[in-house]
Amino acid sequence: MTALLDVEDLRVAYGKIEAVKGISFSVQAGEIVTLIGTNGAGKTTTLRTLSGLIRPLGGQIKFNGKSLKKTQAHDIVALGLAHSPEGRHIFPRMTIEDNLLLGAFLRKDNDGIARDVQRAYDLFPILGERRKQAAGTLSGGEQQMLAMGRALMSQPKLLMLDEPSMGLSPIMMQKIMATISELKSQGTTILLVEQNAQAALSLADHGHVMEVGKIVLSGSGQNLLHDESVRKAYLGED
């Protein structure tokens, strides 16, 4: 079966510093695949490269069989690859609804856009209740919901989520993770970067452990969750 996303020998550098050192992985349609690792492992750089914000030094990125090597970021979104970035990057002075509508900037189907706004409100009822408020009035967890909802407005074939639980309370983190699980059940394919290794691996079909720009271990989410070296390094267990 052809992978929805196929990354082969990807290398990314900032000047003379190579941040991603020849990684390879794939994502099949309908899967959750997670990249875990400590700060500086290259996870965020990988997502930024896949979404066209950084140009790779070498390697191949294929999405739906098409090479993304020279594709501009907005064209990558149009192909169906959406990125909810680390830090959320919402527009605080705009309303919640206007933030969502920005996620559909490439679309012309007004009826479909309206349906997807409603879908975001169904997924995250608090956004619907406060749709006319400035997005900056939301809590950190609610802003993460908005960032995810905005990414979904482009009708992605693959949704990339970068650290969706960062800085959230345990209860809010559980809500975000439950939503990721629900999105998968609705058919959304997800590439998840997440420092909470236990939460990520519990959801993932497949996982990859990154250290200093390399993938050092791969396997099913459940196998990695029970791998002794992963438990010691990332789950805080002796």
Secondary structure, 3 states (H helix, E strand, C coil): CCCCEEEEEEEEEECCEEEEEEEEEEECCCCEEEEECCCCCCHHHHHHHHCCCCCCCEEEEEECCEECCCCCHHHHHHHCEEEECCCCCCCCCCEHHHHHHHCCCCCCCHHHHHHHHHHHHHHCHHHHHCCCCEHHHCCHHHHHHHHHHHHHCCCCCEEEEECCCCCCCHHHHHHHHHHHHHHHHCCCEEEEECCCHHHHHHHCCEEEEEECCEEEEEEEHHHHHCCHHHHHHHCCCC
